[in-house]
Every structure is written in C-alpha cells, then in structure tokens.
Amino acid sequence: MDELNNNDAKSNSRRSFLKKFGIGVGIASVASVTGFSLAKGNGNSYSGEMVKLLTPDGKLVEVPKEAIQAAKLDTDKMKEEARKGLAGKKFVMVIDLAKCKNARKCVDACQEGHMLPKDHEWIKLYLLQENNESSRYWFPRPCFHCDKPMCVSVCPVGATYKRHDGIVLVDNQRCIGCKFCMTGCPYSARVFNWKDPEVKMPEGHVYDPELTIPPIEGTVGKCVFCADKVRKNELPRCAAACPMGVIYFGDLYEDTVTNGVETLRFKKLLADRGGYRYREDLGTLPSVFYLPPTQRMFPVERGIDNQTNEIKERYKKAGPR
C-alpha cells in the first residue's frame, strides 16, 4: 500500500508540474520543435537540473532533465501531412532567363540536398535557340508542378500526387517503378533510379516524404520544390544556391516571389517582363513561369568555358529547337 501511495504521489507531482507550464499530460508537446518529449513516470527521482525547451505555441518552459526522452517520429503522420501540403498556399516559381549563365550551382545544391548520384539531375540546364537568326540562351528546367499534372493521372498506385498547395510529390516507398508517370510527363522532368545511390544515411534517419532521401533503386524521382525547406519557410535549394538570383519562389495567393535578395510582386513581374509558361499549349498549367532572355546579363559562352569536358560535350550540338 505504501508503494502504491508513493507512486500516486509521484504521478500527482508530475501532473502538477505539467499543468503549471501548460503542458498536457501524455502529449509530446515539444516534439515538433525540439525532437524530444517528456518521459512517462518511471519511479526515478529528479536531480533538480532543469532544461529550457520551446513549446509549439512559442512558450519557453523548463523541464527536469530526467523527464526528457527522444521522441519517436510518426512516419504515417508525416506522410499524411506531406499529402495535404501547407494550407492557404499556392507555390510558384519564376525563372529569369536573362540572368542565367549556366553556373550549375542549382544542380549541385539539388543533388547534394537530395543525395542524388551525379548522373541524376532533377533540375536540368539546356542551351536553347529559337531559330538560326536568334541568340542562344540557357534554360533551367525543374519539374513544373502542373495544376493539371498528367503524371498523377496515370499513376496506378497513387505514389505520385498533387497537394493543395500545388506541389507534386512522389512517395518512393509506394512507387512500383512502372514508369507510367515518366511516359505521362510531357516535359521529361522525371528520373528513374536504375541503381542504389550507395549513400550513407545520417544516424537515426527517418523517411521524410517531402525530402525523399535516399533515392530507392527501381523507383522514380523528380524535383519536389524542396517541400521540406518550404515547410520551414525557406527557399528551395536551387533558388538559394543560384549566385545570379535567377530563380524566384513564392506564393501566388500572396502575389509575392523572392530570390533571397529582392522580393517582387508576382503578377507585376510577369506583366512587366512578358512572363510565360513553357509549352502552354499542352494545357497542364505549370506552376513555373519564365521571363524572356532579353538583354541578357552574360554571354552564353561563359556558361560553357568553365565546365568539364563531359558538360561541354553535352552542349556541342545545341541549335534551334
């Protein structure tokens, strides 16, 4: 009976502590911010050492060090949230072709952030020319995250899906590698993972459907607009890495896009610069817009001179499309 009373006293003491700081009993109230949760009573006494933590609602609290344990991430919950996307958002990208000089920092940042092999490029850079009389220009092409994505409509298992905020993702744990989505995409924006990328994952890695690392052999990958970064209100990796500020990213509903240096009105930018969608005639309604390469800031040759022989070979036959 004494042991039972002692346990009740400790349980009541813990409830009083949690109530004092506005933390519900049995809820991992700090897990989403700190990666830790309060441990359930285990009969151990507290040493008195306190640790400051930030609750999801922004309150700074102190908890006993012994009451903290690593939180277990709910992958099913993460997948559910990833499929919903961010409420009240409609993400768009604007690419200024006048600024691009094929620095390829966008490609490098994308490959590093998503642990892609060097021969897998989710964002590609093409050298285009409209006709024999016109000048050549560099053309970055990510996934277009279409409002009417053909890739989604042909996936037989629901592995690829479009969210409320416009981002199109692929759940590579559900993908069966049928390549229907690759056939359905008119922009060739998807890449098949023919082999294991043989990358070493960080200790304790949990699959994040918004980051999709590592790539899985026998599945399809694509640009994901860096949904993991966007959830943290950060720019996609390609936009943040570009030294020329070529790539702008933002919210259609807020009518604002930024490249990290300047922030502009989305609709006004398109109107002033003659913005357009690539292959609008296909009716897919891409979420990526382009600004024409008028008054280019760099000669196109600069994008070839400092590249490897492999990259140079890629552009030797570039001509009118």
C-alpha positions in Angstrom: 0.0 0.0 0.0 2.9 2.4 0.8 4.4 1.7 -2.6 1.1 2.4 -4.2 0.8 5.7 -2.3 4.3 6.7 -3.3 3.6 6.1 -7.0 0.4 8.1 -6.8 2.2 10.9 -5.1 4.9 11.0 -7.9 2.2 10.8 -10.6 0.3 13.7 -9.0 3.5 15.6 -8.7 4.3 15.2 -12.4 0.7 16.2 -13.3 1.1 19.4 -11.2 4.4 20.1 -12.9 3.0 19.7 -16.4 -0.1 21.7 -15.5 2.0 24.5 -14.1 3.6 25.0 -17.5 0.5 24.4 -19.6 1.7 21.1 -21.0 -1.0 18.4 -21.4 -0.2 15.0 -19.7 0.6 12.3 -22.2 1.3 14.8 -25.1 4.7 15.2 -26.7 4.2 18.9 -26.6 7.8 19.9 -27.6 8.4 17.1 -30.1 7.7 19.2 -33.1 10.2 21.9 -32.1 13.0 20.1 -30.2 12.8 16.5 -31.2 12.2 15.4 -27.6 9.2 14.6 -25.5 8.5 14.3 -21.8 9.2 10.8 -20.4 6.5 8.9 -18.6 7.0 8.5 -14.9 9.5 5.7 -14.2 9.8 6.0 -10.5 13.2 7.8 -10.7 13.6 11.0 -8.6 14.6 14.2 -10.4 18.1 15.6 -9.8 16.8 19.2 -9.9 18.7 20.0 -13.1 16.3 21.9 -15.5 16.4 22.2 -19.3 14.8 25.1 -21.2 12.6 24.0 -24.2 10.3 25.8 -26.6 6.8 24.6 -26.9 4.9 24.5 -30.3 3.0 27.7 -29.3 6.2 29.6 -28.7 6.4 29.4 -24.9 9.7 28.9 -23.2 9.4 26.3 -20.4 11.8 24.5 -18.1 11.5 20.7 -17.5 13.6 18.3 -15.5 16.5 16.8 -17.5 15.4 13.3 -16.5 11.9 13.9 -17.9 13.2 14.3 -21.4 13.5 11.4 -23.9 14.0 11.2 -27.6 10.6 11.4 -29.5 9.6 8.7 -31.9 8.6 10.2 -35.2 5.3 9.0 -36.7 6.1 8.3 -40.4 2.4 7.7 -41.1 1.6 11.1 -39.8 4.4 12.7 -41.8 3.1 11.1 -45.0 -0.4 12.3 -44.2 0.8 15.9 -43.7 3.0 15.7 -46.8 0.0 14.7 -48.9 -2.0 17.7 -47.6 0.6 20.3 -48.0 0.5 23.8 -46.5 -3.0 25.3 -46.1 -3.8 28.5 -47.8 -0.7 28.4 -50.1 -0.2 28.1 -53.8 3.5 28.0 -54.6 5.0 29.3 -57.9 8.5 29.7 -59.3 9.7 32.3 -61.8 13.0 31.8 -63.7 14.7 34.8 -65.3 16.4 33.6 -68.4 18.2 36.9 -68.9 20.3 36.2 -65.8 21.2 32.6 -66.2 24.8 31.8 -67.3 24.8 28.0 -66.5 26.7 28.3 -63.3 25.1 25.0 -62.3 25.0 25.8 -58.6 21.3 25.0 -58.7 22.1 21.5 -59.9 24.8 20.9 -57.3 22.7 22.1 -54.4 19.8 19.9 -55.5 22.0 16.8 -55.9 23.6 17.4 -52.5 20.4 18.1 -50.7 18.6 15.1 -52.1 21.6 12.7 -52.1 21.4 12.2 -55.9 24.1 10.5 -58.0 25.9 12.9 -60.3 24.2 11.5 -63.4 20.7 12.2 -61.8 19.6 15.8 -62.3 16.2 16.9 -61.1 16.8 20.3 -62.5 18.4 20.4 -66.0 20.0 23.2 -67.9 19.5 23.3 -71.6 21.1 25.5 -74.2 18.3 26.7 -76.5 17.9 28.7 -79.6 14.6 29.7 -81.2 15.8 29.8 -84.8 19.0 30.2 -86.8 18.8 34.0 -86.6 18.2 34.3 -82.8 20.7 34.1 -80.0 21.2 31.1 -77.8 20.3 31.2 -74.1 20.3 29.0 -71.0 17.1 27.3 -69.9 16.8 25.8 -66.4 14.1 23.2 -66.3 12.8 21.8 -63.0 9.6 19.9 -62.5 6.8 22.2 -63.4 4.4 21.1 -60.7 1.4 21.4 -63.0 -2.1 22.3 -61.9 -3.3 19.5 -64.2 -0.4 17.0 -63.9 -0.6 14.2 -66.4 1.9 12.2 -64.3 -0.6 12.0 -61.4 -3.5 10.8 -63.5 -1.6 7.8 -64.9 0.0 6.5 -61.6 -1.8 3.2 -60.8 -0.9 3.1 -57.1 -1.2 6.8 -56.0 2.6 7.1 -55.4 2.7 10.5 -57.2 0.2 13.1 -56.0 -0.6 16.8 -56.1 -1.1 18.7 -52.9 -3.4 21.6 -52.0 -0.5 24.0 -52.3 0.3 22.9 -55.8 3.4 20.8 -55.1 3.6 17.4 -56.9 5.4 14.8 -54.9 6.4 11.1 -55.2 6.2 8.7 -52.3 9.1 6.5 -53.2 8.1 3.9 -50.6 4.9 3.3 -52.6 6.3 3.7 -56.1 6.4 0.4 -58.0 8.7 1.7 -60.8 6.2 1.2 -63.6 7.4 4.4 -65.3 3.8 5.4 -66.3 4.5 8.8 -64.8 7.6 9.2 -66.9 5.6 8.5 -70.0 2.8 10.8 -68.9 5.1 13.8 -68.2 5.4 15.9 -71.5 8.4 17.7 -70.1 10.6 14.7 -69.3 11.0 16.0 -65.8 11.3 12.6 -64.1 14.3 10.4 -63.5 14.3 6.6 -63.0 16.6 5.3 -60.2 18.4 2.4 -62.0 20.7 1.6 -59.2 21.2 2.1 -55.5 22.9 5.5 -55.0 25.1 3.9 -52.3 24.9 6.9 -50.0 25.4 6.7 -46.2 22.3 8.0 -44.4 22.7 10.1 -41.2 22.3 8.1 -38.0 18.6 7.9 -36.9 17.3 8.9 -40.3 13.6 8.6 -40.7 12.0 8.7 -44.2 10.6 12.1 -44.9 8.2 12.1 -47.9 8.9 15.8 -48.5 12.6 15.2 -48.8 12.6 11.7 -50.3 16.1 10.6 -49.4 17.7 8.4 -50.2 16.6 7.6 -53.7 15.4 4.0 -53.9 16.5 1.7 -56.7 13.7 0.8 -59.1 11.6 4.0 -58.3 11.1 7.4 -59.9 12.4 10.7 -58.6 11.8 14.3 -59.5 12.2 17.9 -58.4 10.0 18.4 -55.3 10.2 22.2 -55.0 12.2 21.3 -51.8 8.9 20.8 -49.9 10.9 20.2 -46.7 12.5 23.6 -47.0 9.2 25.3 -47.9 7.6 23.9 -44.8 10.2 25.8 -42.8 9.6 29.0 -44.8 12.9 28.7 -46.6 13.7 29.0 -50.3 14.2 25.8 -52.4 17.8 24.7 -52.6 18.2 25.7 -56.2 16.9 29.3 -55.6 19.1 29.8 -52.6 22.2 28.5 -54.3 22.0 30.5 -57.6 24.7 33.2 -57.5 22.8 35.3 -60.2 19.4 35.3 -58.5 17.9 33.6 -61.5 15.2 31.7 -59.6 12.4 33.4 -57.7 10.0 31.4 -55.5 6.8 32.5 -53.7 3.1 32.3 -53.1 0.6 33.0 -55.8 -2.1 34.0 -53.2 0.3 36.5 -51.6 1.3 37.7 -55.0 4.9 37.7 -53.9 8.1 36.0 -55.1 11.7 36.3 -53.9 15.2 35.1 -54.9 16.5 35.8 -51.4 17.9 39.2 -52.4 14.9 41.0 -53.9 11.2 40.5 -53.3 8.8 41.3 -56.1 5.1 41.3 -56.9 4.5 38.1 -58.9 1.8 39.4 -61.2 3.5 42.7 -61.9 6.8 40.9 -62.6 5.1 38.7 -65.2 3.3 41.7 -66.8 6.3 44.0 -66.9 8.7 41.3 -68.3 6.3 39.3 -70.5 6.4 36.2 -68.4 5.1 33.0 -69.8 4.7 29.3 -69.2 6.7 26.8 -71.2 4.5 24.8 -73.7 1.3 26.4 -72.5 -0.4 24.7 -75.4 -0.3 21.4 -73.5 -2.9 22.5 -71.1 -1.0 21.3 -68.0 -0.9 24.7 -66.3 2.7 24.6 -64.9 3.5 26.5 -61.7 6.8 27.5 -63.2 7.0 30.7 -65.2 9.8 32.2 -67.4 10.9 35.7 -68.1 12.3 36.0 -71.7 16.1 36.2 -72.2 16.0 39.8 -73.4 19.0 42.0 -72.6 20.9 39.0 -71.3 23.4 39.8 -68.5 26.0 37.3 -69.6 27.3 36.0 -72.9 26.1 32.4 -73.4 29.7 31.2 -74.0 30.5 31.9 -70.4 28.3 29.0 -69.4 30.5 26.6 -71.3 34.0 27.8 -70.8 34.4 26.7 -67.2 32.7 23.4 -67.4 34.1 19.9 -67.5 34.6 18.1 -70.9 31.6 16.0 -70.2 29.4 19.1 -69.8 30.9 20.8 -72.8 30.1 17.7 -75.0 26.5 18.0 -73.9 26.1 21.4 -75.5 28.1 21.0 -78.7 25.1 20.2 -80.9 22.8 22.7 -79.3 20.9 24.6 -82.0 17.4 25.7 -82.9 14.8 23.7 -81.0 
